[in-house]
Amino acid sequence: MKVAIIGLGNIAGTHIAQWQKIDDIQIVAGSDISADNVAKAEAACGLKGYSDWKVMLDEQKPDMVSICTPPFLHYEMASECLKRGIHVLCEKPMAATLEQAEALAEAAKASKAILMIAYCHRFHGPMMKAKEVLDSGIIGKPIFFRGGFTGMVQFATNHRANLKMAGGGSLMDNGSHAADLYQFLLGKFKSVSCRAGTLMQDMETDDVGIILFTGENGCYGEIIAGYSLPGEFTQWIITGEKGVLSVDNYFSGPVRVRMHDSQEWQEFEADNSETRFDREFKHFVECAKEGKQPISNAETALHIQRVITKAYEAAKSEGLAV
């Protein structure tokens, strides 16, 4: 099967490396508006470079495409590929706006090809183990969820700092990953409240954001995202009616559970034999070959787009005065 890459910036390097690992996959071409990016990709893996992605599609007729561009381009590019019957693995978020995401979801419904949005953390070993443990019912009904991706990263010159290009900042970027993990682990959202702002960096978008929410299952939750929050990179804890689940080391696990009537932690080892990207790309190829929907699809990604959109709307109000 032939693969083409649209957008040859930083994340494209991960896509190219993953495609090269999979048997019977040939990377035939890549496109980017940057001549430097095209030249680097040509030299690194021998693909044919283009400055126009539509010309690339016309000439190469790929079976699958990786879309590695900023979010404001996702709708146009992904919908065009789907119309041509090309399977699409598109970087998250689904789009820069809810309207674009809804239109892309409709395009996916009308196509025989599949659309997968690259919420790669669903395929991370400790998160897959956490879902397995939660699905076993060991901690009972979920009561409270806390999850977050934070850190200190300078993004003032990155496309994430541009509201039109990215659609949002830390909440749209890292926050959507955290929200998707809640959806993966425990289900959909019912309502959200939010605080988001630009606290430290010179950017149009938010560098710190917090979402408070209620899940459809009644669980309360908190999502923390930030480019200007030094300290712990991730936080993952779920409290249930019977016990608490925690992932203290996000990169390796284990998943730990302590029942409310015990002081001892049970440990559940995660399968870290493959990276989340290994599993993600294998899953996409399997779904493309078998014509089945991936676990991160237009429906799940559109739900997260709605969550983040509602969160930003809620953040515009400073709440009730005291």
FENQUI-V532852 format. One record per pair of residues at least 24 apart in sequence whose C-alpha atoms are under 8 Angstrom apart, sorted by the first residue. I is the first residue (numbers start at 0). GAP is how many residues later the second one is. If there is no record, write none. Layout:
i = (I,I)
gap = (GAP,GAP)
//
This chain:
i = (0,0,0,0,0,1,1,1,1,1,1,2,2,2,2,2,2,2,2,3,3,3,3,3,3,3,4,4,4,4,4,4,4,5,5,5,5,5,5,5,5,5,6,6,6,6,6,6,7,7,7,7,7,7,8,8,8,10,11,14,17,17,17,18,21,27,27,28,28,29,30,61,62,63,63,64,65,65,66,69,69,69,70,70,70,70,70,71,71,71,71,71,71,72,74,74,74,74,77,78,78,78,81,81,81,81,81,81,81,82,82,84,84,84,85,85,86,86,86,86,87,87,87,87,88,88,88,88,88,89,89,89,89,90,90,90,91,91,91,91,92,92,92,92,92,92,93,93,93,94,94,95,95,95,95,95,96,96,96,97,97,97,97,100,100,101,103,104,104,104,107,112,112,113,113,113,113,113,113,114,114,114,114,115,115,115,115,115,116,116,116,116,117,117,118,118,118,119,119,119,120,120,120,121,121,121,121,122,122,122,122,122,123,123,123,124,124,124,124,124,124,124,124,125,125,125,125,125,125,125,125,125,125,125,126,127,128,128,128,128,128,129,129,129,129,130,130,133,137,137,138,138,138,138,138,138,138,138,138,139,139,139,139,140,140,140,141,141,141,141,141,141,141,141,142,142,142,142,142,142,142,143,143,143,143,143,143,144,144,144,144,144,144,144,144,144,145,145,145,145,145,145,145,145,146,146,146,146,146,146,146,146,146,147,147,147,147,147,147,147,147,147,147,148,148,148,148,148,148,148,148,148,149,149,149,149,149,149,149,149,149,149,149,149,150,150,150,150,150,150,150,150,151,151,151,151,151,152,152,153,153,153,154,154,154,155,155,155,159,160,160,160,160,161,161,161,162,162,167,167,168,168,168,169,169,169,169,169,169,169,169,170,170,170,170,170,170,170,170,171,173,173,174,174,174,174,174,175,175,175,177,178,178,178,179,179,179,182,185,186,186,186,187,187,187,187,188,188,188,188,188,189,189,189,190,191,191,191,191,192,192,192,193,193,193,193,194,194,194,194,194,195,195,198,199,200,210)
gap = (24,25,61,62,63,24,25,26,60,61,62,24,25,26,59,60,61,62,63,24,25,26,58,60,61,62,24,25,26,60,61,62,63,24,25,26,47,59,60,61,62,63,24,25,26,60,61,62,24,29,30,33,60,61,28,59,60,57,56,51,259,260,263,262,260,32,34,27,31,26,25,24,24,24,25,24,24,25,24,89,95,96,24,25,94,95,96,24,25,92,93,94,95,92,25,26,28,29,26,25,28,29,25,26,29,30,31,32,33,24,28,26,27,28,27,28,26,27,28,201,25,26,27,28,26,27,28,29,195,25,26,27,28,26,27,28,25,26,27,81,24,79,80,83,208,212,207,208,211,72,210,68,69,70,71,72,70,208,212,204,207,208,211,201,204,200,194,193,194,197,190,175,178,173,174,177,178,179,180,178,179,182,183,168,178,180,181,182,179,180,181,184,162,178,58,61,177,156,157,160,56,60,155,58,59,62,154,152,153,154,156,157,148,151,152,127,128,145,146,147,149,150,151,121,124,125,126,127,128,129,143,144,145,146,54,142,126,139,140,141,142,55,115,117,125,53,54,51,104,105,100,101,102,103,104,105,106,118,120,100,101,102,103,99,100,101,44,75,76,77,96,97,98,99,75,76,77,95,96,97,98,75,76,77,94,95,96,37,74,75,76,77,91,92,93,94,75,76,77,78,89,90,91,92,31,35,75,76,77,87,88,89,90,26,27,30,75,76,77,85,86,87,88,25,26,29,75,76,77,84,85,86,24,74,75,76,77,78,79,80,81,82,83,84,75,76,77,78,79,80,81,82,74,75,76,77,78,74,75,47,73,74,46,48,72,45,46,47,45,42,43,44,45,41,42,43,41,42,37,38,36,37,38,35,36,37,38,39,55,56,57,25,35,37,38,39,54,55,137,136,51,52,34,48,49,50,133,128,129,132,45,44,125,128,120,121,124,117,31,28,29,30,27,28,29,115,24,25,26,27,118,24,25,26,24,115,118,119,122,118,121,122,117,118,120,121,116,117,119,120,123,116,119,29,28,27,100)
//
